[in-house]
Amino acid sequence: MYIVITNPKAGNGKAKRLLEAIQKDELFTLKNCRSFQTEFAGHGKTLIESVLRTHHTPVTGIIVIGGDGTLHEAVNGLINYPDLPIGFIPSGSGNDFARGLGLRLQGVELFRKLVTCPNASRIRIGQVTCIHHNQKTKDYYFLNSLGTGLDSEIAFLSNDSHFRKQVKKWRISRLQYVIALFKTMKKFKHVEAEVDINGRRVKYKSFVLTTIANHPFFGKGMKIAPKADVNSSSFSVILIEPLAKWRIVVLFLSVFMGVHTKLRKVHELSGSSINIKSTVPILLQLDGQSYRCEECHVKKTDHALVILTD
């Protein structure tokens, strides 16, 4: 049996239409696929946990239809089942994990591949332990990247329901991240934090952004970390020192080509253990989803997830 998790709102309804097409394929019935749809933010995690807890029929794998946010939720619900394979049929607005994996097939064709003769990769994803002012801790997991600074502010705005309705109303959803960048720039102030990489303190304490990446892409195809490799045991860490706002705009345009790391105030480092600490709450983005904490410890998971690919 395959569990199919779909976010019907992903990609402005693209995921729902894709699910309907997949349900008409004979393999959906032959492979005993069971379909579940998310209904609100965070539902993917609890849905996975509930389904796996209550279904007694052996589950062959999980297939997620949606965007990076839906996949992020599903993986956080699957973390206690590291040997249960998970496949991804991208149909959201960003789909950066699909780029990082190098998926070639799409839609129904990809579904057929995943349930018949998929390739399988074991990937150690990111694990972050968030520490709050009351010393309470909480673990989260990410496939693409963790970031704080301008990228987390852009992600926060991009996820705002009013903002999303506006860009959809004006039929400019494809420019969502670019519009969010310019709106965020108006009030953005750089982040003050201490960053340790593999136990060594980074000399810079002010940042436009700090991004810890599992693979090169974020923000709908921007090549933020050109040296990152999803199969590596280390992260690529991008640190950008404070810049004039007009320089930040130029920098983000250069990110699409991955040439921003040649700029003097952009640093690409490598590490398997990263600590970020601030005296005030900092906004984080994990796979484009927003979280807050005062301190966080980031590492690769001890156990690799089984990822189904084409």
N, C-alpha and C positions, 0 to 999 in steps of 0.2 A: 504493500500500500504506500502511495505517495501522498503526503500532505501538501496541498497547494494553498499558499497564503497570498492574498491579493489585496493591495490598497486600491480600491475602485476610483479614488480621486487622483491618483498619481498620473502625471503627464496630462492633466486636464481631461481625465477620462480615458486616456489611451490604454491604461492597464486593464480597466473594466472591459473595454472592447476586445482586447487581446485575450482575456480570460474566456470571453464568450466564443471566440474563434477556436481556442484550444479545447474547450468543452465539446465542440462538434467533431473534433478529431477522434478517430476510433481508438487511438492509444489511450485516451483519457479514461475510457471505460475498461479497456483490456488490462491496463496497469493498475486498476482499482484506485484511481485518484479521488481524494476527498477534498472539496473546496471550502475554504473559509475566507471571509473578507473582514478587513479591519474597519472599525467604525469611528475611531478617534485617535488622537496622538498618543503613542505609547501602547496602543492595543496589540500591536504585533508581538511584543514581548510576552504579555500575559496570555495571549491567544495560543502561542506556541507551548507555553508551560502547561496550560489547561488541556490542550489536545493530547500532548504526550503523556500527561498524568492519567487521563481518563480512557484513552483508546488502548484496548487490549490486543488488537490485531497488530502484528509486527510491522513497524514502519521502515520502509526501504530508504526513504529520503524525504527531504523538505525541498520544495520549489517555491521561490519567492517571485511574485510578479509585481513590480513597482519600481520605485526609485531607491537611491542610496539610503534614504531615511527609513523606508520599510525594511530593507535588508539589515540595517543597523539594529532595529528593534528585534527582528527575528533572531539574529545572532546573539543578542543579549539574553534572549529566552532559551537559546539552545546551548548555552555555555556549559551546562552540566551534562551534556550529551555530546562530547567531543568526537565520538566515533560515528555519529549519525551524519551522513553526507547532506550537504545543502547546495542547491543550485540556484542560479539567479537569472531571470529573464528581464533585462532592463527595459523599463517603460516609464521612467520618471523624467524629471527636468534636467538632472545632472548626469547620472549614470557613470560616475567616475570609476567605480570599482570595476565595471565591465571594461573600461579602457585600460585600467591597471592590469587586469588579467589577460587582456588581449583577445577578448571574445570576438569571434568573427560572425557567427550565425545570429539570427534574430527571430523573435516571434515564435510562430508555430514550428518552424524548422528547428529552432533551438530547443523547444520543448521535446520534440521527437528524439533529438540527440540525447538529451539529458535522461530520458526514461528508457533508452534502449542500449546505447553503447557510449556513455560519456567517458571522458578522461577524468581522472581524479588527482587533485593536488592536495598535499598537506601543508597548510599555511599557518604559521604562528602570527596571530593578529595582535593588536595593541591592547594592553590592559592598563587602566588608570585607576589609581586609588585616590579619591577626592577626600580631603580633610577639611572639615568646617571649624569655625571658631570654638564650638563646644567640644571639639576633638572627636566628634562622630565621623566615622569613615564609611565610604560607599564605593564599591568597585563597579566600573563600567568597561565596556569593550568596544573597540573601533577597528574597522577594516581599512579605511582610507587614511584619515589623518586626525590629529588633535591640534587645535590652534587656539591662541589667545591674541587679542589685539584687533587689528582691522578686519581680519577674516572672520573672527567670531562675532563682531558687530554686524558685518554684512549678512552672515548666516542668520543672526537673530532677527534682523529686519526682513530678510527674505521669507522667514517662516511666519511672520506676522500676518494674520488672516485679513486684516484690512488692506495691507499693502498688496497681498496676493490678489485680492478682489479688484483692486484698482488696475494692476497691470493686465489682468485678464479682461477687464472691461474695455480697456483701450487696445486690446489685442497685441500687446507687446511683451508677452510672457517670455519670449526668447531672449529679450534684453533684460530680464529680471535682475541678474547679478550685476550688470553694468549700471542699471538705474540705482540699485541698492548701494553700490560703491559711491556714486556721486552724492546720494542723500546722506550716507553715513559720514562722508568726508566733512560735511558742514560743521559737525559738532565733535568730531573725533579728536581725542587726546591720546598720546602714546602711553603705553603700559609701563609701569614701574614694577620690576620683579627681579628676584634673584633666580638664576638658572644654573643648575649643576648638570653636567654631562659626564657620565661614568665617574662620578665622585669629584670632578674638578669644576670649580666655579668659573663661569664665563665672565670675562671682564666687563662686558656691557651690561648695564642695569636698566636702560630705557629702550623700548622697542616699538616699532610700528606693528610688528607681528612676530610671533614665535610659532612656527609650525613644525610638528613632529609627524613625519610622513612614512607610510608603509609602501607607497608607490608614487610615481611622479605627479599624478593629476589631482586637482581639486577645482571647485567652482566651474563645473561644466567644461572641462578640458584644458584649464590653465595648467601649464607644466611647472608647478611650483617647486618641485624637488627633482631636478633632472637625473640625479644619481640614485634615487631611491629604487629599490628592487623588492617586490612583494615576497620573494623567496629568501631574502637576506635575514640573518639573525639580528641585524641592527636597523635602527631607524635612520633616515636622513633628517637632519634638524636644520631648518631655515631660520636664521635670525636676521631681522632687518632693523638697523638703527634708525633713529628719528630722521625724517626728511621733510623738506618743504612740501606743502600739499600738492603743488603742481608736479613735483618730482615723483610723488607717490602715484599720481595718475599715469605718468610716463612709465613708471616701473611696472604697474599692473598690465599695461599694454604689452610690455616686453615679456611678461610671464607666459603668454600664450606660445611664444617661440622658445621659452626656456633659456633665454640669454640674460635674464636679470641677475644671475649669479656672478656675472662678470663685473657688476657695478661695485664700487668701493665699499658701500655700506651694507652690502648683502653678503651674508656668510652662510655657506652650506657645510655643516659639520656632520659627524656620524657618531651614534651612540646607542647602546642597548639599555641604558638606564638613565632617565632624565627626571629631574626634580624642578618644579616651578613653585616659587613661594612669594607671596605678596602680603603687605600689611593690611590690605583692603580686599574685599571680595573681587575676584576676577571672573570675567565671562569666558567660558570655554565653548568651542564647537567640537563635537565628535561626529564625524561623518555628516556635518551640516546640522546636527541637532544641538540645542543649547543647554548648558549646565553652568552652575556657579559654585565656586569654592575659594578658600584662601590659600590652599596648598595642594599640589597633586604630585604623585609619584607615577611615572610611566615606564612600562617595560613590555617586553614580548610575553605572550602567554606561555606557560610551561608546557601545555599540551596543544598540539596543532589541530586546527579544524580541517575536516575533509571537505574540500570545495569541488563540486562537479563543474566541469567546463566542456567546451566543444573540442 
